[in-house]
Every structure is written in structure tokens, then in C-alpha cells.
């Protein structure tokens, strides 16, 4: 992807008298007042003008995404050209309560917001609703020491569509963070057709909602890792509707490898939960919860039962296929009209867990629907591609070079013994111990703040972070620039 650099000015690409006049005023204002003041003036003057499309990019109207959002009036669209966007004007983005559509011109495969583990991508705290839209971006490496590594919503309900959330994280070592990728509180956030992959957090590594009624449709939660509960999704109080979604390969040490909810009444329909793992509820865990699962597949959890429902929970599980979960397939009570046969899944690339032509899930759901999130996609006899086995010992750092420390991303294979991370200088002397004996999870992120064991900033130079696990070891080169 192309990295966009500040300092470019571009030409207008839309036509029309109103649009041309508005943009002439925008450019003149920028020249006379500077971009910050001009953005406010343009938004005020054009607030009653017809909706237009503003462009961001090296040949667009604005150099940064935030400039485009600031200049946009309610009803406008901000279109972002392909490339990777980072830095202060392209992260911690704020719609300011406006009904604006922010979209990429080329889709998430070629347009990314890279937070470089130093910021969120978006903050919504001004009462935005679903007319504030984010569409078609990859949102990468967001981080917050508290909640919502990539997106934080409080009392706001934006719409995210066709986005990829990858490599985002929340929290710090010893202090759990909720919502590795997305955190929503007192909100009705809507998520459509999005992918959550390889995000980490204490609770709800993919997404965490609290006192909210989220709508999540046709989205995939793959390989997310929680250090407490809710590898894919955590719901605390209230509820939400989750329709046509896939949860696969998500993990948590204790509560709900796929989904985890308390004091809530979420509704799951036509979802597939497969290959998720946690000691209590590989598929789903609910405490004092009254969830409803209809036409869902819950299968092949390598650790934990399909469902775990302690406390005063009362699960309603109807027309579901429950099979092959390591801790058992009990649907929290009455077997009802559920089936307990192999769903015969196939083609799990990118989370498309489709059904073989001879699957017992075809046409056996409520009202004759198929069970699960996907229709048929392969002939009978094709084997399911289970998630890839754990990779070898790995360690990487970002940002690198760094001024104030780096986030170390690690993975250790199961069963290799106690694991530790330390930072060494070129002479082999230990500069700092990041984590000793037991990492918080088999896969995750730990931040080194760039200080030595005495808490003093290290000097500029080359260092090495070393990860050891039993007899295995690997290193990552770190460059510190002061």
C-alpha cells in the first residue's frame, strides 16, 4: 500500500456549480486562514448546501482524513483514496456528531488506517447515530491502555460496514482492557459485513458492548485472543442481535472462547461458532443471562463445552446443530428440536465455514432454513479445514524504530513450559524484563516503554527483545531513537 505523506495539495475532481463553488471557497479559506480554522469556517458556511463528496489523498481536496471530516457538512461523503494512513490527523478520528459517510474508494484490501499501536482509529462520543458511517477500511494496530483499541463509542451509535479490524489491542500488562478492537457503551452500534481478526484484549478481544443493543450482521470473528473471557465477543448487560455471523478459532483461558455474556439477553440467529476454545464454554458462556440461539451451529470446540450457563441463566436454544465439542454438547437443558450430528463443514478459508452438500444442517432449521451462517459450498466428502495449528515461537516489535517504546507481539506453542521476554543490549546485558515465567496468554501483545530496570529511558541504539519458552528461544531487533 502507498503511504501518504503530508504536504501534498491536490485538484478537485467533482463537477457541478454548487460543488465547484464550495470547493473554491474551501481552497481560498485554507490559503488565508490555515487548514484548522478553515475547516471550521467551511463547515459553518456550507452547512445548508447540497451534499457533496470531499476527497482525501495526494490528489484530493485534503491531505488527511480528519481534515476531510472537519470540512464535511451533515449529509456529505468523505472519500479516501487508496493507501495507508497514519499519524495524528489520520488516527483518533472524530466525526464531531455529524451525519457523514467516510468511505474508502478502493475497499479494505487497499485502504488502511494504521494506528501503529499508538492510538485508536475512531472515537465516537458526540451522540452520533447510524447516519455516521465508516465503510471499506482496514483498521490496523489500534491500541488503548484502557478500552477500545481501535474504536471507542460512548452514547453513540455509528455504522461500520465492510471493514477489517486486525491486530488491535486494549489494556496493559496486569491491567485488563475491554474491547481489543471495538468498545461500545450505552450505544446501538451497527456492524455489517466486517472481519475481526487477530485482536487481543482482556474481555471481548474482538468486540465488547456494555448497556448497549448492538446489531452485528454477516460478520466474522476469527482467531481473536482474550486473556479473560470472550475471545470473539463480550456482552455485559442489555443485549443485541447477532445474525449471520461466524466465530471461529477464538480463544479465552476461562470464559467463552467464542462469546461471553452476563446479565444480558442477546439474540443469535443463523450463526456458526466452531473451533473456539475456553475452559468454561468453548462456544458460549453466559452468567445470569437469557440468550436465544436459533438456527446456529456450535461445533468442534477443542476445549470446553458447547455452552456453559451458570447462575440464573436460562438459555433458549432452538433448531441448532451442536456437535463435537470437547467438554460436551449439552444445550443447557432440554435437547428440544436441536440436532447432534456432524454439521459437515468445509471451505473454512477466511472463515467461510460452508456446508457440504450432504450436511444435516441443510433445510432443517426453523421454517426450513439452513442452520448456520453459510449455505452449501462443497460436495459431500470434502474435509473441513480446521484452523491452522499454532505456529512456532515468534516475536515482533512495532513501531520499530521507536522513540518511547514498542509493542511486542508474541506467540508461543502450547506445552513448552514457562515463557519470558527480556530486552538486552548489544553486549548481552539484560536491560529490562518485560514478562517473566508466565505470559498472560499463549498469544498476545506486551508493551515495553523504552525504560531500563531502574525505570530510566534507555539511550538511543540497537537492542534485542528475547522470548524464551522452555528450550525454545527467538529474538526481535529493536532500534531506539531519542
Rosetta blueprint (number, residue, H / E / L):
1 X L
2 X L
3 X E
4 X L
5 X L
6 X L
7 X L
8 X L
9 X L
10 X L
11 X L
12 X L
13 X L
14 X L
15 X L
16 X L
17 X H
18 X H
19 X H
20 X H
21 X H
22 X H
23 X H
24 X H
25 X H
26 X H
27 X H
28 X H
29 X H
30 X H
31 X H
32 X H
33 X H
34 X L
35 X H
36 X H
37 X H
38 X H
39 X H
40 X H
41 X H
42 X H
43 X H
44 X H
45 X H
46 X L
47 X L
48 X L
49 X L
50 X L
51 X L
52 X L
53 X E
54 X E
55 X E
56 X E
57 X L
58 X L
59 X L
60 X L
61 X L
62 X E
63 X L
64 X L
65 X H
66 X H
67 X H
68 X H
69 X H
70 X H
71 X H
72 X L
73 X L
74 X L
75 X L
76 X L
77 X E
78 X E
79 X E
80 X E
81 X L
82 X L
83 X E
84 X E
85 X E
86 X L
87 X L
88 X L
89 X L
90 X L
91 X L
92 X L
93 X E
94 X L
95 X L
96 X L
97 X L
98 X L
99 X L
100 X L
101 X E
102 X E
103 X E
104 X E
105 X L
106 X L
107 X L
108 X L
109 X L
110 X L
111 X E
112 X E
113 X E
114 X E
115 X L
116 X L
117 X L
118 X L
119 X L
120 X L
121 X L
122 X E
123 X E
124 X E
125 X L
126 X L
127 X L
128 X L
129 X L
130 X L
131 X L
132 X L
133 X E
134 X E
135 X E
136 X L
137 X L
138 X E
139 X E
140 X E
141 X L
142 X L
143 X E
144 X E
145 X L
146 X L
147 X L
148 X L
149 X L
150 X L
151 X E
152 X E
153 X E
154 X E
155 X L
156 X L
157 X L
158 X L
159 X E
160 X E
161 X E
162 X L
163 X L
164 X E
165 X E
166 X E
167 X L
168 X L
169 X E
170 X E
171 X E
172 X E
173 X L
174 X L
175 X E
176 X E
177 X L
178 X E
179 X L
180 X L
181 X L
182 X E
183 X E
184 X E
185 X E
186 X L
187 X L
188 X L
189 X L
190 X E
191 X E
192 X E
193 X L
194 X L
195 X E
196 X E
197 X E
198 X L
199 X L
200 X E
201 X E
202 X E
203 X E
204 X L
205 X L
206 X L
207 X E
208 X E
209 X E
210 X E
211 X E
212 X E
213 X E
214 X E
215 X E
216 X E
217 X E
218 X L
219 X L
220 X E
221 X E
222 X E
223 X L
224 X L
225 X E
226 X E
227 X E
228 X E
229 X E
230 X L
231 X L
232 X L
233 X E
234 X E
235 X E
236 X E
237 X E
238 X E
239 X E
240 X E
241 X E
242 X E
243 X E
244 X L
245 X L
246 X E
247 X E
248 X E
249 X L
250 X L
251 X E
252 X E
253 X L
254 X L
255 X E
256 X L
257 X L
258 X L
259 X E
260 X E
261 X E
262 X E
263 X E
264 X E
265 X L
266 X L
267 X E
268 X E
269 X E
270 X L
271 X L
272 X E
273 X E
274 X E
275 X L
276 X L
277 X E
278 X L
279 X L
280 X E
281 X L
282 X L
283 X L
284 X E
285 X E
286 X E
287 X E
288 X L
289 X L
290 X L
291 X L
292 X E
293 X E
294 X E
295 X L
296 X L
297 X E
298 X E
299 X E
300 X L
301 X L
302 X L
303 X E
304 X L
305 X L
306 X L
307 X E
308 X E
309 X L
310 X L
311 X L
312 X L
313 X L
314 X L
315 X L
316 X E
317 X E
318 X E
319 X L
320 X L
321 X E
322 X E
323 X E
324 X L
325 X L
326 X L
327 X L
328 X L
329 X L
330 X L
331 X L
332 X L
333 X L
334 X L
335 X L
336 X L
337 X L
338 X L
339 X E
340 X L
341 X L
342 X L
343 X L
344 X L
345 X E
346 X E
347 X L
348 X L
349 X H
350 X H
351 X H
352 X L
353 X L
354 X E
355 X E
356 X E
357 X L
358 X L
359 X L
360 X L
361 X L
362 X L
363 X L
364 X L
365 X L
366 X H
367 X H
368 X H
369 X L
370 X L
371 X L
372 X L
373 X L
374 X L
375 X L
376 X E
377 X E
378 X E
379 X L
380 X L
381 X L
382 X L
383 X L
384 X L
385 X L
386 X L
387 X L
388 X L
389 X L
390 X L
391 X L
392 X L
393 X L
394 X E
395 X E
396 X E
397 X E
398 X E
399 X L
400 X L
401 X L
402 X E
403 X L
404 X L
405 X L
406 X E
407 X E
408 X E
409 X E
410 X E
411 X E
412 X L
413 X L
414 X L
415 X L
416 X L
417 X L
418 X L
419 X E
420 X E
421 X E
422 X E
423 X E
424 X E
425 X E
426 X L
427 X L
428 X L
429 X L
430 X E
431 X E
432 X E
433 X E
434 X E
435 X E
436 X L
437 X L
438 X L
439 X L
440 X L
441 X L
442 X L
443 X E
444 X E
445 X E
446 X E
447 X E
448 X E
449 X L
450 X L
451 X E
452 X L
453 X L
454 X L
455 X L
456 X L
457 X E
458 X L
459 X L
460 X L
461 X E
462 X E
463 X E
464 X E
465 X E
466 X E
467 X E
468 X E
469 X E
470 X L
471 X L
472 X E
473 X E
474 X E
475 X E
476 X E
477 X E
478 X E
479 X E
480 X E
481 X L
482 X L
